[in-house]
Amino acid sequence: MLALIPTVVSLVLMTVAVHAIGSTPTAVMGALEPLTAVVIGVTIFGELFTARLAAGIGLILLAVTLIVAGKSLHPGRLAAIIGHRGFLRHSR
């Protein structure tokens, strides 16, 4: 029962955000949620900040940066960078 209220509040706020700013920016902001959890855990609850957490934060920030930067690239340029079928080009 304790998790029901935060879950409902989260879903309502997510719906409001999608209507206000759109689904893509909402998803990008949602990708930063684990980073917020780490900051709150370390600062408020005194959890240890480990190398694994630092690596995870780095990967999250890299992914969000690539998403935002990828939107500004011309579609043809983006396809040339990642290939037409995915992130890895196959040498067939």
N, CA, C and O atoms as a Tinker XYZ file with bonds, in Angstrom:
   368  protein
     1  N      0.817000   -1.196000    0.000000    73     2
     2  CA     0.000000    0.000000    0.000000    64     1     3
     3  C      0.862000    1.263000    0.000000    63     2     4     5
     4  O      0.472000    2.295000   -0.545000    81     3
     5  N      2.043000    1.162000    0.621000    73     3     6
     6  CA     2.914000    2.323000    0.718000    64     5     7
     7  C      3.392000    2.788000   -0.661000    63     6     8     9
     8  O      3.586000    3.984000   -0.877000    81     7
     9  N      3.579000    1.862000   -1.583000    73     7    10
    10  CA     4.064000    2.220000   -2.916000    64     9    11
    11  C      2.949000    2.688000   -3.846000    63    10    12    13
    12  O      3.232000    3.221000   -4.919000    81    11
    13  N      1.715000    2.503000   -3.467000    73    11    14
    14  CA     0.595000    2.853000   -4.340000    64    13    15
    15  C      0.516000    4.356000   -4.598000    63    14    16    17
    16  O      0.336000    4.775000   -5.741000    81    15
    17  N      0.644000    5.157000   -3.569000    73    15    18
    18  CA     0.521000    6.611000   -3.728000    64    17    19
    19  C      1.638000    7.180000   -4.608000    63    18    20    21
    20  O      1.338000    7.928000   -5.539000    81    19
    21  N      2.925000    6.857000   -4.352000    73    19    22
    22  CA     3.967000    7.383000   -5.247000    64    21    23
    23  C      3.815000    6.906000   -6.690000    63    22    24    25
    24  O      4.134000    7.639000   -7.626000    81    23
    25  N      3.329000    5.680000   -6.869000    73    23    26
    26  CA     3.133000    5.165000   -8.222000    64    25    27
    27  C      2.052000    5.952000   -8.952000    63    26    28    29
    28  O      2.231000    6.323000  -10.112000    81    27
    29  N      0.947000    6.206000   -8.290000    73    27    30
    30  CA    -0.141000    6.974000   -8.904000    64    29    31
    31  C      0.316000    8.400000   -9.204000    63    30    32    33
    32  O      0.052000    8.923000  -10.287000    81    31
    33  N      1.000000    9.028000   -8.248000    73    31    34
    34  CA     1.501000   10.393000   -8.462000    64    33    35
    35  C      2.469000   10.420000   -9.642000    63    34    36    37
    36  O      2.412000   11.325000  -10.475000    81    35
    37  N      3.352000    9.433000   -9.714000    73    35    38
    38  CA     4.315000    9.364000  -10.815000    64    37    39
    39  C      3.620000    9.230000  -12.166000    63    38    40    41
    40  O      3.984000    9.918000  -13.120000    81    39
    41  N      2.639000    8.363000  -12.253000    73    39    42
    42  CA     1.925000    8.172000  -13.518000    64    41    43
    43  C      1.147000    9.419000  -13.924000    63    42    44    45
    44  O      1.109000    9.773000  -15.102000    81    43
    45  N      0.531000   10.078000  -12.961000    73    43    46
    46  CA    -0.209000   11.309000  -13.265000    64    45    47
    47  C      0.749000   12.388000  -13.762000    63    46    48    49
    48  O      0.472000   13.055000  -14.758000    81    47
    49  N      1.871000   12.559000  -13.070000    73    47    50
    50  CA     2.842000   13.574000  -13.491000    64    49    51
    51  C      3.458000   13.240000  -14.848000    63    50    52    53
    52  O      3.747000   14.142000  -15.634000    81    51
    53  N      3.661000   11.960000  -15.129000    73    51    54
    54  CA     4.185000   11.552000  -16.437000    64    53    55
    55  C      3.188000   11.907000  -17.538000    63    54    56    57
    56  O      3.584000   12.395000  -18.597000    81    55
    57  N      1.917000   11.672000  -17.302000    73    55    58
    58  CA     0.882000   12.021000  -18.271000    64    57    59
    59  C      0.823000   13.524000  -18.497000    63    58    60    61
    60  O      0.706000   13.980000  -19.634000    81    59
    61  N      0.903000   14.292000  -17.422000    73    59    62
    62  CA     0.907000   15.754000  -17.536000    64    61    63
    63  C      2.122000   16.214000  -18.338000    63    62    64    65
    64  O      2.008000   17.099000  -19.186000    81    63
    65  N      3.283000   15.617000  -18.074000    73    63    66
    66  CA     4.506000   16.000000  -18.787000    64    65    67
    67  C      4.409000   15.685000  -20.276000    63    66    68    69
    68  O      4.833000   16.488000  -21.107000    81    67
    69  N      3.857000   14.530000  -20.617000    73    67    70
    70  CA     3.708000   14.174000  -22.037000    64    69    71
    71  C      2.805000   15.172000  -22.744000    63    70    72    73
    72  O      3.089000   15.571000  -23.873000    81    71
    73  N      1.735000   15.573000  -22.103000    73    71    74
    74  CA     0.837000   16.558000  -22.711000    64    73    75
    75  C      1.485000   17.934000  -22.787000    63    74    76    77
    76  O      1.230000   18.684000  -23.729000    81    75
    77  N      2.312000   18.274000  -21.815000    73    75    78
    78  CA     2.904000   19.615000  -21.761000    64    77    79
    79  C      4.097000   19.773000  -22.700000    63    78    80    81
    80  O      4.197000   20.776000  -23.406000    81    79
    81  N      5.010000   18.788000  -22.715000    73    79    82
    82  CA     6.249000   18.958000  -23.496000    64    81    83
    83  C      6.446000   17.901000  -24.563000    63    82    84    85
    84  O      7.378000   18.007000  -25.360000    81    83
    85  N      5.601000   16.884000  -24.604000    73    83    86
    86  CA     5.724000   15.846000  -25.616000    64    85    87
    87  C      6.388000   14.594000  -25.065000    63    86    88    89
    88  O      6.986000   14.608000  -23.989000    81    87
    89  N      6.271000   13.524000  -25.820000    73    87    90
    90  CA     6.752000   12.229000  -25.334000    64    89    91
    91  C      8.270000   12.102000  -25.353000    63    90    92    93
    92  O      8.847000   11.515000  -24.438000    81    91
    93  N      8.929000   12.640000  -26.377000    73    91    94
    94  CA    10.383000   12.488000  -26.462000    64    93    95
    95  C     11.110000   13.221000  -25.342000    63    94    96    97
    96  O     11.943000   12.610000  -24.674000    81    95
    97  N     10.833000   14.511000  -25.103000    73    95    98
    98  CA    11.507000   15.163000  -23.972000    64    97    99
    99  C     11.173000   14.517000  -22.624000    63    98   100   101
   100  O     12.014000   14.473000  -21.725000    81    99
   101  N      9.951000   14.020000  -22.491000    73    99   102
   102  CA     9.578000   13.347000  -21.250000    64   101   103
   103  C     10.391000   12.071000  -21.068000    63   102   104   105
   104  O     10.842000   11.777000  -19.960000    81   103
   105  N     10.581000   11.314000  -22.139000    73   103   106
   106  CA    11.383000   10.092000  -22.060000    64   105   107
   107  C     12.843000   10.403000  -21.745000    63   106   108   109
   108  O     13.480000    9.689000  -20.970000    81   107
   109  N     13.371000   11.464000  -22.344000    73   107   110
   110  CA    14.758000   11.854000  -22.064000    64   109   111
   111  C     14.900000   12.238000  -20.597000    63   110   112   113
   112  O     15.859000   11.833000  -19.940000    81   111
   113  N     13.963000   13.009000  -20.085000    73   111   114
   114  CA    14.005000   13.384000  -18.670000    64   113   115
   115  C     13.834000   12.152000  -17.775000    63   114   116   117
   116  O     14.436000   12.069000  -16.705000    81   115
   117  N     13.022000   11.211000  -18.215000    73   115   118
   118  CA    12.843000    9.976000  -17.453000    64   117   119
   119  C     14.110000    9.150000  -17.376000    63   118   120   121
   120  O     14.322000    8.421000  -16.407000    81   119
   121  N     14.960000    9.262000  -18.397000    73   119   122
   122  CA    16.230000    8.539000  -18.386000    64   121   123
   123  C     17.156000    9.052000  -17.291000    63   122   124   125
   124  O     18.081000    8.351000  -16.882000    81   123
   125  N     16.914000   10.262000  -16.818000    73   123   126
   126  CA    17.736000   10.838000  -15.754000    64   125   127
   127  C     17.252000   10.437000  -14.356000    63   126   128   129
   128  O     17.863000   10.824000  -13.360000    81   127
   129  N     16.183000    9.683000  -14.274000    73   127   130
   130  CA    15.627000    9.290000  -12.974000    64   129   131
   131  C     16.620000    8.503000  -12.115000    63   130   132   133
   132  O     16.715000    8.787000  -10.921000    81   131
   133  N     17.365000    7.529000  -12.655000    73   131   134
   134  CA    18.343000    6.828000  -11.810000    64   133   135
   135  C     19.418000    7.762000  -11.251000    63   134   136   137
   136  O     19.897000    7.568000  -10.134000    81   135
   137  N     19.789000    8.765000  -12.028000    73   135   138
   138  CA    20.768000    9.736000  -11.551000    64   137   139
   139  C     20.217000   10.493000  -10.344000    63   138   140   141
   140  O     20.934000   10.715000   -9.369000    81   139
   141  N     18.969000   10.881000  -10.408000    73   139   142
   142  CA    18.324000   11.559000   -9.287000    64   141   143
   143  C     18.273000   10.646000   -8.062000    63   142   144   145
   144  O     18.490000   11.100000   -6.939000    81   143
   145  N     17.989000    9.374000   -8.276000    73   143   146
   146  CA    17.941000    8.424000   -7.164000    64   145   147
   147  C     19.303000    8.293000   -6.489000    63   146   148   149
   148  O     19.380000    8.194000   -5.265000    81   147
   149  N     20.376000    8.292000   -7.276000    73   147   150
   150  CA    21.726000    8.212000   -6.705000    64   149   151
   151  C     22.032000    9.457000   -5.887000    63   150   152   153
   152  O     22.545000    9.357000   -4.773000    81   151
   153  N     21.722000   10.622000   -6.430000    73   151   154
   154  CA    21.993000   11.875000   -5.717000    64   153   155
   155  C     21.233000   11.914000   -4.392000    63   154   156   157
   156  O     21.800000   12.285000   -3.365000    81   155
   157  N     19.968000   11.537000   -4.410000    73   155   158
   158  CA    19.173000   11.527000   -3.179000    64   157   159
   159  C     19.706000   10.478000   -2.201000    63   158   160   161
   160  O     19.803000   10.736000   -1.001000    81   159
   161  N     20.048000    9.305000   -2.714000    73   159   162
   162  CA    20.572000    8.248000   -1.850000    64   161   163
   163  C     21.866000    8.640000   -1.158000    63   162   164   165
   164  O     22.054000    8.362000    0.027000    81   163
   165  N     22.758000    9.287000   -1.898000    73   163   166
   166  CA    24.052000    9.679000   -1.331000    64   165   167
   167  C     23.900000   10.855000   -0.374000    63   166   168   169
   168  O     24.456000   10.839000    0.725000    81   167
   169  N     23.148000   11.878000   -0.787000    73   167   170
   170  CA    23.076000   13.093000    0.031000    64   169   171
   171  C     22.140000   12.968000    1.227000    63   170   172   173
   172  O     22.457000   13.465000    2.308000    81   171
   173  N     21.010000   12.323000    1.055000    73   171   174
   174  CA    20.023000   12.268000    2.139000    64   173   175
   175  C     20.175000   11.011000    2.997000    63   174   176   177
   176  O     20.106000   11.081000    4.224000    81   175
   177  N     20.381000    9.865000    2.348000    73   175   178
   178  CA    20.407000    8.609000    3.090000    64   177   179
   179  C     21.812000    8.115000    3.417000    63   178   180   181
   180  O     21.967000    7.070000    4.048000    81   179
   181  N     22.831000    8.851000    2.997000    73   179   182
   182  CA    24.206000    8.504000    3.359000    64   181   183
   183  C     24.757000    7.262000    2.689000    63   182   184   185
   184  O     25.662000    6.626000    3.229000    81   183
   185  N     24.237000    6.902000    1.532000    73   183   186
   186  CA    24.775000    5.751000    0.810000    64   185   187
   187  C     26.163000    6.082000    0.283000    63   186   188   189
   188  O     26.496000    7.247000    0.063000    81   187
   189  N     26.965000    5.050000    0.085000    73   187   190
   190  CA    28.316000    5.254000   -0.429000    64   189   191
   191  C     28.276000    5.527000   -1.928000    63   190   192   193
   192  O     27.519000    4.900000   -2.670000    81   191
   193  N     29.102000    6.470000   -2.354000    73   191   194
   194  CA    29.234000    6.759000   -3.783000    64   193   195
   195  C     30.402000    5.935000   -4.299000    63   194   196   197
   196  O     31.560000    6.242000   -4.015000    81   195
   197  N     30.100000    4.892000   -5.054000    73   195   198
   198  CA    31.122000    3.951000   -5.506000    64   197   199
   199  C     31.494000    4.206000   -6.960000    63   198   200   201
   200  O     30.861000    5.002000   -7.653000    81   199
   201  N     32.528000    3.515000   -7.399000    73   199   202
   202  CA    32.954000    3.620000   -8.795000    64   201   203
   203  C     31.862000    3.101000   -9.732000    63   202   204   205
   204  O     31.702000    3.614000  -10.839000    81   203
   205  N     31.118000    2.099000   -9.300000    73   203   206
   206  CA    30.021000    1.575000  -10.127000    64   205   207
   207  C     28.940000    2.624000  -10.328000    63   206   208   209
   208  O     28.398000    2.763000  -11.425000    81   207
   209  N     28.625000    3.363000   -9.266000    73   207   210
   210  CA    27.634000    4.433000   -9.397000    64   209   211
   211  C     28.146000    5.528000  -10.320000    63   210   212   213
   212  O     27.398000    6.051000  -11.146000    81   211
   213  N     29.418000    5.875000  -10.181000    73   211   214
   214  CA    30.005000    6.901000  -11.050000    64   213   215
   215  C     29.973000    6.450000  -12.505000    63   214   216   217
   216  O     29.660000    7.242000  -13.394000    81   215
   217  N     30.297000    5.178000  -12.753000    73   215   218
   218  CA    30.261000    4.658000  -14.121000    64   217   219
   219  C     28.835000    4.667000  -14.665000    63   218   220   221
   220  O     28.612000    5.014000  -15.824000    81   219
   221  N     27.878000    4.287000  -13.833000    73   219   222
   222  CA    26.476000    4.305000  -14.253000    64   221   223
   223  C     25.996000    5.702000  -14.586000    63   222   224   225
   224  O     25.297000    5.905000  -15.579000    81   223
   225  N     26.372000    6.674000  -13.754000    73   223   226
   226  CA    26.004000    8.064000  -14.027000    64   225   227
   227  C     26.627000    8.524000  -15.335000    63   226   228   229
   228  O     25.979000    9.191000  -16.141000    81   227
   229  N     27.888000    8.166000  -15.540000    73   227   230
   230  CA    28.559000    8.539000  -16.789000    64   229   231
   231  C     27.864000    7.959000  -18.009000    63   230   232   233
   232  O     27.691000    8.647000  -19.015000    81   231
   233  N     27.465000    6.695000  -17.924000    73   231   234
   234  CA    26.776000    6.060000  -19.053000    64   233   235
   235  C     25.409000    6.691000  -19.308000    63   234   236   237
   236  O     25.013000    6.881000  -20.458000    81   235
   237  N     24.695000    7.013000  -18.237000    73   235   238
   238  CA    23.387000    7.659000  -18.402000    64   237   239
   239  C     23.545000    9.021000  -19.057000    63   238   240   241
   240  O     22.818000    9.355000  -19.993000    81   239
   241  N     24.501000    9.811000  -18.562000    73   239   242
   242  CA    24.720000   11.139000  -19.143000    64   241   243
   243  C     25.174000   11.040000  -20.596000    63   242   244   245
   244  O     24.774000   11.853000  -21.430000    81   243
   245  N     26.012000   10.043000  -20.904000    73   243   246
   246  CA    26.444000    9.839000  -22.288000    64   245   247
   247  C     25.250000    9.498000  -23.178000    63   246   248   249
   248  O     25.119000   10.040000  -24.275000    81   247
   249  N     24.384000    8.604000  -22.711000    73   247   250
   250  CA    23.214000    8.211000  -23.503000    64   249   251
   251  C     22.284000    9.391000  -23.749000    63   250   252   253
   252  O     21.812000    9.588000  -24.868000    81   251
   253  N     22.021000   10.173000  -22.709000    73   251   254
   254  CA    21.139000   11.334000  -22.872000    64   253   255
   255  C     21.774000   12.350000  -23.814000    63   254   256   257
   256  O     21.086000   12.943000  -24.645000    81   255
   257  N     23.084000   12.551000  -23.689000    73   255   258
   258  CA    23.784000   13.477000  -24.585000    64   257   259
   259  C     23.704000   13.008000  -26.028000    63   258   260   261
   260  O     23.476000   13.816000  -26.928000    81   259
   261  N     23.888000   11.710000  -26.261000    73   259   262
   262  CA    23.797000   11.180000  -27.624000    64   261   263
   263  C     22.386000   11.317000  -28.186000    63   262   264   265
   264  O     22.214000   11.596000  -29.373000    81   263
   265  N     21.388000   11.124000  -27.349000    73   263   266
   266  CA    20.001000   11.277000  -27.807000    64   265   267
   267  C     19.738000   12.715000  -28.218000    63   266   268   269
   268  O     19.176000   12.974000  -29.283000    81   267
   269  N     20.145000   13.644000  -27.372000    73   267   270
   270  CA    19.909000   15.059000  -27.663000    64   269   271
   271  C     20.725000   15.498000  -28.871000    63   270   272   273
   272  O     20.213000   16.212000  -29.733000    81   271
   273  N     21.988000   15.082000  -28.946000    73   271   274
   274  CA    22.836000   15.456000  -30.082000    64   273   275
   275  C     22.350000   14.798000  -31.365000    63   274   276   277
   276  O     22.437000   15.395000  -32.438000    81   275
   277  N     21.843000   13.580000  -31.268000    73   275   278
   278  CA    21.360000   12.865000  -32.443000    64   277   279
   279  C     20.168000   13.539000  -33.087000    63   278   280   281
   280  O     19.982000   13.444000  -34.300000    81   279
   281  N     19.361000   14.217000  -32.291000    73   279   282
   282  CA    18.204000   14.916000  -32.844000    64   281   283
   283  C     18.623000   16.091000  -33.710000    63   282   284   285
   284  O     17.891000   16.487000  -34.617000    81   283
   285  N     19.803000   16.655000  -33.435000    73   283   286
   286  CA    20.233000   17.827000  -34.192000    64   285   287
   287  C     20.970000   17.451000  -35.472000    63   286   288   289
   288  O     21.241000   18.315000  -36.306000    81   287
   289  N     21.299000   16.168000  -35.636000    73   287   290
   290  CA    21.992000   15.737000  -36.847000    64   289   291
   291  C     21.007000   15.564000  -37.995000    63   290   292   293
   292  O     19.849000   15.203000  -37.784000    81   291
   293  N     21.469000   15.819000  -39.188000    73   291   294
   294  CA    20.681000   15.552000  -40.388000    64   293   295
   295  C     20.469000   14.040000  -40.470000    63   294   296   297
   296  O     21.408000   13.290000  -40.202000    81   295
   297  N     19.278000   13.562000  -40.829000    73   295   298
   298  CA    19.019000   12.122000  -40.858000    64   297   299
   299  C     20.018000   11.333000  -41.702000    63   298   300   301
   300  O     20.385000   10.218000  -41.330000    81   299
   301  N     20.462000   11.883000  -42.817000    73   299   302
   302  CA    21.441000   11.184000  -43.645000    64   301   303
   303  C     22.776000   11.045000  -42.947000    63   302   304   305
   304  O     23.435000   10.010000  -43.058000    81   303
   305  N     23.176000   12.069000  -42.233000    73   303   306
   306  CA    24.440000   12.037000  -41.489000    64   305   307
   307  C     24.347000   11.030000  -40.352000    63   306   308   309
   308  O     25.294000   10.284000  -40.104000    81   307
   309  N     23.212000   11.005000  -39.659000    73   307   310
   310  CA    23.023000   10.058000  -38.572000    64   309   311
   311  C     23.073000    8.624000  -39.095000    63   310   312   313
   312  O     23.677000    7.758000  -38.462000    81   311
   313  N     22.449000    8.364000  -40.240000    73   311   314
   314  CA    22.475000    7.024000  -40.827000    64   313   315
   315  C     23.892000    6.628000  -41.213000    63   314   316   317
   316  O     24.260000    5.460000  -41.090000    81   315
   317  N     24.689000    7.582000  -41.677000    73   315   318
   318  CA    26.072000    7.287000  -42.036000    64   317   319
   319  C     26.895000    6.932000  -40.806000    63   318   320   321
   320  O     27.812000    6.115000  -40.884000    81   319
   321  N     26.572000    7.540000  -39.680000    73   319   322
   322  CA    27.326000    7.276000  -38.453000    64   321   323
   323  C     26.970000    5.913000  -37.872000    63   322   324   325
   324  O     27.861000    5.135000  -37.533000    81   323
   325  N     25.676000    5.614000  -37.753000    73   323   326
   326  CA    25.277000    4.379000  -37.075000    64   325   327
   327  C     24.970000    3.245000  -38.040000    63   326   328   329
   328  O     24.765000    2.117000  -37.593000    81   327
   329  N     24.930000    3.487000  -39.310000    73   327   330
   330  CA    24.582000    2.445000  -40.262000    64   329   331
   331  C     23.079000    2.380000  -40.446000    63   330   332   333
   332  O     22.327000    2.872000  -39.606000    81   331
   333  N     22.641000    1.783000  -41.527000    73   331   334
   334  CA    21.212000    1.755000  -41.839000    64   333   335
   335  C     20.459000    0.696000  -41.047000    63   334   336   337
   336  O     19.238000    0.780000  -40.915000    81   335
   337  N     21.165000   -0.298000  -40.517000    73   335   338
   338  CA    20.471000   -1.395000  -39.837000    64   337   339
   339  C     20.733000   -1.439000  -38.342000    63   338   340   341
   340  O     20.304000   -2.387000  -37.684000    81   339
   341  N     21.399000   -0.483000  -37.795000    73   339   342
   342  CA    21.659000   -0.508000  -36.360000    64   341   343
   343  C     22.974000    0.159000  -36.037000    63   342   344   345
   344  O     23.568000    0.838000  -36.875000    81   343
   345  N     23.421000   -0.042000  -34.817000    73   343   346
   346  CA    24.610000    0.646000  -34.352000    64   345   347
   347  C     25.898000    0.037000  -34.881000    63   346   348   349
   348  O     26.900000    0.740000  -35.016000    81   347
   349  N     25.894000   -1.244000  -35.181000    73   347   350
   350  CA    27.114000   -1.897000  -35.649000    64   349   351
   351  C     26.993000   -2.213000  -37.129000    63   350   352   353
   352  O     26.001000   -2.786000  -37.580000    81   351
   353  N     27.994000   -1.839000  -37.857000    73   351   354
   354  CA    28.005000   -2.187000  -39.275000    64   353   355
   355  C     28.574000   -3.584000  -39.439000    63   354   356   357
   356  O     29.558000   -3.944000  -38.793000    81   355
   357  N     27.963000   -4.352000  -40.291000    73   355   358
   358  CA    28.436000   -5.705000  -40.559000    64   357   359
   359  C     29.248000   -5.687000  -41.843000    63   358   360   361
   360  O     28.872000   -5.034000  -42.816000    81   359
   361  N     30.364000   -6.405000  -41.841000    73   359   362
   362  CA    31.238000   -6.400000  -43.021000    64   361   363
   363  C     30.927000   -7.593000  -43.907000    63   362   364   365
   364  O     31.774000   -8.462000  -44.111000    81   363
   365  N     29.722000   -7.631000  -44.427000    73   363   366
   366  CA    29.330000   -8.726000  -45.321000    64   365   367
   367  C     29.330000   -8.265000  -46.737000    63   366   368
   368  O     29.027000   -9.044000  -47.640000    81   367
